[in-house]
């Protein structure tokens, strides 16, 4: 059975990323991706040099040992990948002071380790030189991440100072953006989402609380739209859009994502657009079933529901979202009729005093989006791709 062993000595005084001390982050990662291995063994310098402690741990183990430097920030996917094998391997990444390693060692390797070795990098570099262990190739582990609709090679870094922490936090923030998303989420919202994410992690605000506030904003906007109070409705709507980005970032960056959080977040994304679209029609004067604005809203909601069904069919067919299939589909995702883009179209029309035309434009764009997704779902060929 796999055992996880963490050298906590390097973590003493190491900077915390997004409010999480290094060892706490590692333990959360392990609990998520290797739930059956139990609590990791924590070893510190009071028990002797790293080499000596590691030798004793290997000799006591009855199977492979996943060995981690406590000051290392590690891609959770890599921990899960290495935690499910049984042959010796070491994954290296980074340069200079940021260079880091995680290794899967076996008991028979104990005699090849220098008892005086002071750190895991020294041990693993020596094992590679002696041919006792193989470095993990970048393409050995599936890089595609279904939830982010993109591929990223595995990563790990040693965080040695505050400057490195700041640079790595920024890199991790941008790495958690989806590979295909709308223009607002990618280019307009980040200057607001970034400081809010920093604030939330510094104050240890749980992402589910952010999602809850987002839900309040979402449903509070409906009566405002329906009463024609579009300015305040849009204030709440765009507030919801911002928080919808913040909660996901906080969850992934602090490893606090949960099934209930995912249900609330994704469920809200699916349910609320039809409510907003219907409220827009009421706010524009549509009061009866036969009114043109109400008829438009019915068509718009119908196109929206059908589009969601088509995208669901595409995901079942391709084993990943349609927008992650080709570069073209990823680029088109930036402008298709989804909540943020529809908000912009309708909002611009309202500013021009042409709200009715705005609703017509949104409906037409949603219909064209449905047609495009239907054609692409039929045309694109499934690929033998694996998700990490």
C-alpha positions as CSV (number, residue, x, y, z in Angstrom):
1,X,0.0,0.0,0.0
2,X,1.2,3.5,-0.9
3,X,2.5,5.6,2.0
4,X,3.0,9.4,1.7
5,X,6.0,10.8,3.5
6,X,6.5,14.6,3.9
7,X,9.8,16.2,5.0
8,X,8.4,19.1,6.9
9,X,11.8,20.6,7.8
10,X,12.0,22.8,4.6
11,X,8.5,24.1,5.2
12,X,9.5,25.9,8.4
13,X,9.3,29.6,7.6
14,X,8.2,28.9,4.0
15,X,5.7,31.4,2.6
16,X,2.0,30.5,2.5
17,X,0.3,30.6,-0.9
18,X,-3.2,32.1,-1.0
19,X,-3.2,31.9,2.8
20,X,-2.3,28.2,2.9
21,X,0.9,27.0,4.6
22,X,2.8,24.6,2.4
23,X,2.2,21.4,4.4
24,X,-1.5,22.3,4.9
25,X,-1.8,22.6,1.1
26,X,-0.1,19.3,0.6
27,X,-2.3,17.5,3.0
28,X,-5.4,18.9,1.3
29,X,-4.1,17.8,-2.1
30,X,-3.4,14.3,-0.8
31,X,-6.8,14.0,0.9
32,X,-8.5,14.9,-2.5
33,X,-6.6,12.8,-4.9
34,X,-5.4,9.9,-2.7
35,X,-8.3,9.5,-0.2
36,X,-7.5,5.9,0.6
37,X,-3.8,6.4,1.7
38,X,-4.8,8.1,5.0
39,X,-2.8,10.8,6.7
40,X,0.8,11.3,5.5
41,X,3.8,10.7,7.7
42,X,5.3,14.0,8.7
43,X,9.0,14.0,9.4
44,X,11.1,16.9,10.7
45,X,14.8,17.8,11.2
46,X,14.7,16.8,14.9
47,X,14.9,13.2,13.8
48,X,18.2,13.7,11.9
49,X,19.3,14.6,8.3
50,X,16.8,14.0,5.5
51,X,18.9,11.1,4.1
52,X,18.9,9.3,7.4
53,X,15.2,9.8,8.0
54,X,14.3,8.7,4.5
55,X,16.3,5.5,4.8
56,X,14.5,4.6,8.0
57,X,11.1,5.3,6.4
58,X,11.9,3.2,3.4
59,X,13.1,0.2,5.5
60,X,10.0,0.4,7.5
61,X,7.7,0.6,4.5
62,X,6.1,-2.5,3.0
63,X,5.5,-0.9,-0.3
64,X,6.2,2.3,-2.3
65,X,6.8,5.6,-0.6
66,X,5.6,8.9,-2.1
67,X,8.2,11.3,-0.9
68,X,7.5,15.0,-0.8
69,X,9.5,18.1,0.2
70,X,7.3,20.1,2.6
71,X,8.1,23.5,1.0
72,X,7.0,22.3,-2.5
73,X,3.8,23.5,-4.1
74,X,2.7,20.5,-6.2
75,X,0.1,20.0,-9.0
76,X,-2.6,17.8,-7.3
77,X,-2.9,15.8,-10.5
78,X,0.8,14.8,-10.2
79,X,0.3,13.6,-6.6
80,X,-2.6,11.5,-7.7
81,X,-0.8,10.1,-10.7
82,X,2.3,9.1,-8.7
83,X,0.3,7.8,-5.8
84,X,-1.3,5.1,-8.0
85,X,1.9,3.4,-9.2
86,X,4.5,1.1,-7.7
87,X,7.7,1.6,-9.7
88,X,10.5,4.1,-8.8
89,X,10.1,7.5,-10.6
90,X,10.9,11.1,-9.9
91,X,9.2,14.2,-11.3
92,X,11.3,17.3,-11.6
93,X,10.2,20.8,-12.5
94,X,11.4,24.4,-12.3
95,X,14.8,26.0,-12.4
96,X,17.3,27.4,-9.9
97,X,15.9,28.0,-6.5
98,X,12.4,27.1,-7.7
99,X,13.5,23.6,-8.9
100,X,11.5,20.9,-7.1
101,X,11.0,17.2,-7.1
102,X,8.5,14.6,-5.9
103,X,9.5,10.9,-6.0
104,X,8.0,7.5,-5.7
105,X,10.6,5.3,-4.0
106,X,10.6,1.6,-3.1
107,X,12.1,-0.1,0.0
108,X,15.0,-1.7,-1.8
109,X,16.4,1.8,-2.7
110,X,17.2,2.6,0.9
111,X,20.8,1.4,0.6
112,X,21.4,3.8,-2.4
113,X,20.6,6.9,-0.4
114,X,23.3,9.0,1.3
115,X,22.4,9.2,5.1
116,X,23.9,12.7,5.2
117,X,21.8,14.1,2.3
118,X,20.2,17.3,3.3
119,X,17.3,17.6,0.9
120,X,15.2,15.6,-1.5
121,X,16.6,17.2,-4.6
122,X,20.1,16.0,-3.7
123,X,18.8,12.4,-3.1
124,X,16.8,12.2,-6.3
125,X,19.6,13.8,-8.5
126,X,22.0,11.2,-7.1
127,X,19.5,8.3,-7.8
128,X,19.0,9.5,-11.4
129,X,22.8,9.8,-11.9
130,X,23.3,6.2,-10.6
131,X,20.5,4.9,-12.9
132,X,18.4,3.8,-9.9
133,X,15.4,6.0,-10.8
134,X,13.8,7.4,-14.0
135,X,12.7,11.1,-14.4
136,X,9.1,11.4,-15.3
137,X,8.5,12.8,-18.8
138,X,6.2,15.7,-19.3
139,X,3.9,13.7,-21.5
140,X,3.8,10.6,-19.2
141,X,0.8,12.0,-17.4
142,X,-2.4,13.1,-19.2
143,X,-2.4,16.9,-19.3
144,X,-6.0,17.6,-20.3
145,X,-8.2,19.1,-17.5
146,X,-11.9,18.7,-18.3
147,X,-13.0,21.3,-15.8
148,X,-10.7,23.9,-17.4
149,X,-11.1,22.8,-21.0
150,X,-7.4,22.9,-21.6
151,X,-4.1,20.9,-21.3
152,X,-1.4,21.9,-18.8
153,X,1.8,19.9,-18.2
154,X,2.4,18.9,-14.6
155,X,4.1,21.4,-12.4
156,X,5.8,21.8,-9.0
157,X,7.8,24.6,-7.5
158,X,9.8,25.3,-4.3
159,X,8.6,28.5,-2.8
160,X,11.7,30.0,-1.1
161,X,10.8,33.7,-0.6
162,X,8.0,36.2,-0.8
163,X,8.9,37.4,-4.3
164,X,8.6,33.8,-5.6
165,X,5.3,33.5,-3.7
166,X,3.9,36.6,-5.4
167,X,5.0,35.4,-8.9
168,X,3.7,31.9,-8.3
169,X,0.3,33.1,-7.0
170,X,-0.2,35.2,-10.1
171,X,0.8,32.2,-12.3
172,X,-1.5,29.9,-10.5
173,X,-4.4,32.4,-10.8
174,X,-4.1,32.7,-14.5
175,X,-3.5,28.9,-14.9
176,X,-6.9,28.4,-13.4
177,X,-8.7,30.2,-16.2
178,X,-10.6,28.0,-18.6
179,X,-9.0,27.4,-22.0
180,X,-12.1,28.6,-23.7
181,X,-14.4,31.2,-22.2
182,X,-16.1,34.4,-23.1
183,X,-14.4,37.8,-23.8
184,X,-15.5,39.4,-20.5
185,X,-14.4,36.6,-18.3
186,X,-11.0,36.4,-19.9
187,X,-10.2,40.1,-20.5
188,X,-12.5,42.4,-18.6
189,X,-13.2,40.7,-15.3
190,X,-9.6,39.6,-14.2
191,X,-8.5,43.1,-12.9
192,X,-11.5,42.8,-10.5
193,X,-11.4,39.1,-9.8
194,X,-7.7,39.0,-8.9
195,X,-7.8,41.4,-5.9
196,X,-11.1,39.9,-4.8
197,X,-9.5,36.4,-4.9
198,X,-6.5,37.7,-2.9
199,X,-8.8,39.2,-0.4
200,X,-11.0,36.1,0.0
201,X,-8.0,33.8,0.5
202,X,-6.3,36.2,2.9
203,X,-9.5,36.4,5.0
204,X,-10.1,32.6,4.6
205,X,-13.6,33.2,3.1
206,X,-15.0,29.8,1.9
207,X,-15.9,29.7,-1.8
208,X,-19.4,28.4,-0.9
209,X,-20.1,31.7,1.0
210,X,-19.1,33.6,-2.2
211,X,-21.4,31.4,-4.2
212,X,-24.2,32.1,-1.7
213,X,-23.8,35.9,-2.2
214,X,-23.7,35.3,-5.9
215,X,-27.1,33.4,-5.7
216,X,-28.6,36.3,-3.8
217,X,-27.4,38.8,-6.5
218,X,-28.8,36.5,-9.2
219,X,-32.3,36.2,-7.9
220,X,-32.5,39.8,-6.6
221,X,-31.8,41.0,-10.2
222,X,-35.0,39.3,-11.5
223,X,-37.6,41.6,-10.0
224,X,-35.5,44.6,-10.8
225,X,-35.3,43.6,-14.5
226,X,-39.1,42.8,-14.5
227,X,-39.9,46.3,-13.1
228,X,-37.8,47.9,-15.8
229,X,-35.1,49.0,-13.2
230,X,-32.4,47.8,-15.6
231,X,-29.5,49.9,-14.2
232,X,-29.8,48.3,-10.7
233,X,-30.5,44.9,-12.3
234,X,-27.3,45.1,-14.3
235,X,-25.3,46.2,-11.2
236,X,-26.4,42.9,-9.5
237,X,-26.1,40.9,-12.7
238,X,-22.5,41.9,-13.3
239,X,-21.7,41.5,-9.6
240,X,-22.9,38.0,-9.9
241,X,-20.7,37.4,-13.0
242,X,-17.7,38.7,-11.0
243,X,-18.4,36.5,-8.0
244,X,-19.0,33.5,-10.3
245,X,-15.3,33.8,-11.3
246,X,-14.1,34.5,-7.8
247,X,-15.7,31.5,-6.1
248,X,-14.2,29.0,-8.6
249,X,-10.7,30.6,-8.4
250,X,-10.8,30.5,-4.6
251,X,-12.0,26.9,-4.5
252,X,-9.3,25.7,-6.8
253,X,-6.5,27.8,-5.4
254,X,-7.2,26.8,-1.8
255,X,-8.3,23.2,-2.6
256,X,-11.7,23.8,-0.9
257,X,-13.9,22.8,-3.9
258,X,-16.7,20.5,-2.8
259,X,-19.5,18.5,-4.5
260,X,-22.1,20.9,-3.0
261,X,-20.2,23.9,-4.2
262,X,-20.0,22.5,-7.7
263,X,-23.7,21.7,-7.7
264,X,-24.6,25.2,-6.5
265,X,-22.2,27.0,-8.9
266,X,-23.0,25.0,-12.1
267,X,-26.7,24.7,-11.2
268,X,-27.0,28.4,-10.9
269,X,-25.2,28.9,-14.2
270,X,-27.9,26.7,-15.9
271,X,-31.0,27.9,-14.1
272,X,-30.7,31.7,-14.0
273,X,-30.5,32.8,-17.6
274,X,-34.1,31.9,-18.5
275,X,-35.3,33.9,-15.4
276,X,-33.3,36.9,-16.5
277,X,-34.5,36.6,-20.1
278,X,-38.2,36.4,-19.0
279,X,-37.7,39.4,-16.7
280,X,-36.2,41.4,-19.5
281,X,-39.3,40.9,-21.6
282,X,-41.5,42.0,-18.6
283,X,-39.4,45.0,-18.1
284,X,-39.8,46.0,-21.7
285,X,-43.6,46.0,-21.3
286,X,-44.5,42.5,-22.1
287,X,-47.4,41.6,-19.8
288,X,-49.5,39.0,-21.7
289,X,-48.7,35.7,-23.4
290,X,-49.4,37.2,-26.8
291,X,-47.2,40.3,-26.4
292,X,-44.2,40.4,-28.8
293,X,-41.7,40.7,-26.1
294,X,-43.1,37.7,-24.3
295,X,-43.1,35.7,-27.5
296,X,-39.5,36.7,-28.1
297,X,-38.6,35.6,-24.5
298,X,-40.2,32.2,-25.2
299,X,-38.2,31.7,-28.3
300,X,-35.0,32.9,-26.5
301,X,-35.6,30.5,-23.6
302,X,-36.4,27.7,-26.1
303,X,-33.2,28.3,-28.0
304,X,-31.2,28.4,-24.8
305,X,-32.6,25.1,-23.5
306,X,-32.1,23.4,-26.8
307,X,-28.5,24.7,-26.9
308,X,-27.8,23.3,-23.5
309,X,-29.2,19.9,-24.6
310,X,-27.0,19.9,-27.7
311,X,-23.9,20.7,-25.7
312,X,-24.8,17.9,-23.3
313,X,-25.0,15.5,-26.3
314,X,-21.6,16.8,-27.6
315,X,-20.0,16.2,-24.2
316,X,-21.4,12.6,-24.1
317,X,-20.1,12.0,-27.6
318,X,-16.7,13.5,-27.3
319,X,-16.0,12.8,-23.5
320,X,-15.1,16.5,-23.1
321,X,-16.9,19.8,-23.8
322,X,-17.4,20.8,-27.5
323,X,-15.3,24.0,-26.9
324,X,-12.3,21.9,-26.0
325,X,-12.3,19.9,-29.2
326,X,-10.6,22.2,-31.7
327,X,-8.9,25.6,-31.7
328,X,-11.9,26.9,-33.7
329,X,-14.4,25.8,-31.2
330,X,-12.3,27.3,-28.4
331,X,-12.2,30.7,-30.2
332,X,-15.9,30.7,-31.0
333,X,-16.6,30.2,-27.3
334,X,-15.5,33.8,-26.7
335,X,-18.5,35.3,-28.5
336,X,-21.3,32.7,-28.5
337,X,-24.6,33.5,-26.9
338,X,-24.1,32.8,-23.2
339,X,-24.9,34.9,-20.2
340,X,-22.1,37.4,-20.3
341,X,-22.3,38.1,-24.0
342,X,-26.1,38.4,-23.9
343,X,-25.8,40.9,-21.1
344,X,-23.5,43.0,-23.2
345,X,-25.7,42.9,-26.3
346,X,-28.8,43.8,-24.3
347,X,-27.0,46.4,-22.1
348,X,-25.7,48.2,-25.2
349,X,-29.2,48.3,-26.7
350,X,-30.6,49.7,-23.5
351,X,-28.0,52.4,-23.5
352,X,-29.0,53.4,-27.0
353,X,-32.7,53.4,-26.0
354,X,-33.4,50.3,-28.1
355,X,-34.2,47.6,-25.5
356,X,-36.7,45.8,-27.8
357,X,-34.1,45.6,-30.5
358,X,-31.6,44.3,-28.0
359,X,-33.9,41.5,-27.0
360,X,-34.4,40.6,-30.7
361,X,-30.6,40.6,-31.2
362,X,-30.1,38.4,-28.2
363,X,-32.7,35.9,-29.4
364,X,-31.3,35.8,-32.9
365,X,-27.8,35.3,-31.5
366,X,-29.0,32.5,-29.3
367,X,-30.6,30.8,-32.3
368,X,-27.5,31.1,-34.4
369,X,-25.4,29.7,-31.5
370,X,-27.8,26.7,-31.3
371,X,-27.4,26.2,-35.0
372,X,-23.6,26.4,-34.8
373,X,-23.3,24.0,-31.9
374,X,-25.6,21.5,-33.7
375,X,-23.6,21.6,-36.8
376,X,-20.3,21.3,-34.9
377,X,-21.6,18.4,-32.8
378,X,-22.4,16.5,-36.1
379,X,-19.2,17.5,-37.9
380,X,-16.5,17.2,-35.3
381,X,-14.9,13.7,-35.1
382,X,-14.4,12.2,-31.6
383,X,-10.8,11.9,-30.6
384,X,-9.2,9.2,-28.3
385,X,-8.3,11.7,-25.6
386,X,-8.0,11.2,-21.8
387,X,-9.0,13.7,-19.2
388,X,-6.8,14.1,-16.1
